[in-house]
Amino acid sequence: MTQRSNHATAFAGWTVTTSAMGLVLQWRTIETLFGSIPGRALLAALLPVAAGLAYALLLLARAHAVTAGAQEDFHRFIAITPPDIPEFAAPAFRQLRLLTAATRHRAILTRKALAWAYVSGAAFLAWSAAAMAVASGH
């Protein structure tokens, strides 16, 4: 679960980062789009694409927060609870269940983020091609 989630996190993060860098590299093209009505329409079309990429980033941040909190609770439990006390197994098992549930939740969130990143990244690629065509007058 964790390995797949890490892969989804890496690919989604890479897609969002690449798209953001694409915006930076295309800044001159974006500036030229302000001069025409089709260019302005293209700029308006960029807003949902950027929102999709931002949502993927939000899902990744939420996934991290879910597991970070569960891991912190688990490590705190291990640090403060001596293993030789009676009835150690039940609270330890409960902590492991909570950690596993958080890991599952993270996996769901990262798969969702990956889907949003791929769709938004593909939309950004299409937008970039259209922006270059409009900016060059083709």
C-alpha positions in Angstrom: 0.0 0.0 0.0 2.7 2.4 1.0 4.9 1.7 -2.0 2.0 2.3 -4.5 1.0 5.4 -2.6 4.5 6.7 -2.8 4.6 6.1 -6.5 1.3 7.9 -7.0 2.6 10.8 -4.9 5.8 11.0 -7.0 4.0 10.9 -10.3 1.3 13.3 -9.3 3.8 15.7 -7.8 6.0 15.5 -10.9 3.0 16.2 -13.2 2.0 19.3 -11.1 5.6 20.6 -10.9 6.1 20.1 -14.6 2.9 21.9 -15.5 3.9 24.8 -13.1 7.3 25.0 -14.8 5.5 25.0 -18.2 3.6 28.1 -17.1 6.9 29.8 -16.2 8.5 28.9 -19.4 5.5 30.0 -21.4 5.2 33.4 -19.7 6.0 35.4 -22.9 3.4 33.4 -24.8 0.9 34.1 -22.1 1.6 37.8 -22.3 1.0 37.8 -26.0 -2.4 36.1 -25.5 -3.8 39.2 -23.8 -3.8 41.1 -27.1 -6.5 39.1 -28.8 -10.0 37.8 -28.1 -9.1 34.2 -28.8 -6.1 34.6 -26.6 -8.2 35.9 -23.7 -10.5 32.9 -24.2 -7.5 30.6 -24.0 -6.4 32.4 -20.8 -9.9 31.8 -19.3 -9.6 28.2 -20.3 -6.4 27.9 -18.3 -8.2 28.6 -15.0 -10.0 25.2 -14.7 -6.7 23.5 -15.7 -4.8 25.4 -13.0 -7.7 24.6 -10.5 -7.3 20.9 -11.3 -3.6 20.9 -10.7 -4.1 22.9 -7.5 -6.7 20.3 -6.4 -4.2 17.5 -7.0 -1.7 19.3 -4.9 -4.3 19.8 -2.1 -5.1 16.0 -2.2 -1.4 15.3 -1.8 -1.1 17.6 1.1 -4.1 16.1 2.8 -2.7 12.6 2.2 0.5 13.6 3.9 -1.3 15.1 6.8 -3.4 11.9 7.3 -0.4 9.6 7.6 1.8 12.1 9.4 -0.7 12.4 12.3 -1.2 8.6 12.5 2.5 7.9 12.5 3.1 10.6 15.2 0.4 9.0 17.4 1.9 5.5 16.8 5.4 6.6 17.6 4.2 8.5 20.7 2.4 5.4 21.9 5.5 3.2 21.4 7.7 5.8 23.2 5.6 6.3 26.3 4.1 2.8 26.7 6.3 0.2 28.2 5.8 -3.2 26.4 5.9 -5.2 29.6 2.7 -3.7 31.1 -0.4 -6.0 31.3 -2.8 -5.5 28.5 -0.2 -4.0 26.1 -1.4 -6.0 23.1 -4.9 -4.5 22.8 -3.8 -0.8 22.7 -0.9 -1.7 20.5 -3.2 -3.5 18.1 -5.6 -0.5 18.1 -2.7 1.8 17.2 -1.6 -0.5 14.4 -5.2 -0.6 13.1 -5.4 3.3 13.1 -2.0 3.5 11.3 -3.2 1.0 8.7 -6.5 2.9 8.2 -4.5 6.1 7.7 -2.3 4.4 5.2 -5.3 3.1 3.3 -6.8 6.6 3.3 -3.5 8.0 2.1 -3.5 5.5 -0.8 -7.0 6.5 -1.8 -6.1 10.2 -1.7 -2.9 9.8 -3.7 -4.6 7.7 -6.4 -7.2 10.5 -6.6 -4.5 13.1 -6.8 -2.7 11.1 -9.5 -5.9 10.9 -11.6 -6.5 14.7 -11.2 -2.8 15.4 -12.0 -2.9 13.3 -15.2 -6.1 14.7 -16.5 -5.0 18.3 -15.7 -1.6 17.7 -17.1 -3.0 16.4 -20.3 -5.3 19.4 -20.4 -2.4 21.7 -19.8 -0.5 20.0 -22.7 -3.5 20.6 -25.0 -3.8 24.2 -23.7 0.0 24.8 -24.4 -0.3 23.6 -28.0 -3.4 25.8 -28.5 -1.6 28.8 -26.9 1.4 28.4 -29.1 -0.8 28.2 -32.2 -2.8 31.3 -31.2 0.3 33.3 -30.2 2.1 32.5 -33.4 -0.9 33.3 -35.5 -1.6 29.8 -36.9 
